[in-house]
Amino acid sequence: MNAEIFIDQFDQLVTRVYGYQDSYESMGNIKDKIYEFLDQNYDIYLRSSPEERKKIRDLVKKHHTSTESPNMLALFLIGYVQIAAKKIKLSDDKTWLLRGLVVSSIENCLLDQRDNTFSLSYLYVMAEENNLNPKPEFQAVAEISSDEISSGGIISMRELMKSVPNIARKTYDDWKEFN
């Protein structure tokens, strides 16, 4: 699979969210299929050119701003990053670290950067607690992430990912204190 096929298949899959009320398919089933697609194809984003990665992020932005189901895809993607963190905690599998980082890069702070900050911090702490040394992966994915500030952020995803290793533990501990 290449980036063009990824974009086409992802677009078709996400578009199913719009018609879920008129079909027998549940929103949970659609979300599971989106997650499965990302599980199997996250590496396409890593291997894509900067222009192709921008097209992938633009596709997500298009769906995020859709009047059919605004914010739904961004919520799914942020949820995916949190699930990746839980999977790291259970499995010690570094693949989940990369999956979470890629999906966060794709989501690109569309909804609220605070959600991304927490999700990335959670991902970092779970990887660190499982001795996966997450800093190199955070830096590598930061380098291929957007350097533009998006609608839900005050800094770019690139800068956010670069900063998370310095704030992850405090962010995670603060969250635990209030939950």
Buried (B, 14 or more C-beta within 10 A) or exposed (E): EEBEEBBEBBBEBBBBBBEBEEEEBEBEEBBEBBBEBBBEBBBBBBEBEEEBBBBBBEBBBEBBEBEEBEBBBBBBBBBBBBBBBBBBBEEBBBBBBBBBBBBBBBBBBBBBBEBBBBBBBBBBBBBBBBEBEBBEBBEBBBEBBBEEBBBBBEBBBBBBBBBBBEBBBEBBEEBEEEE
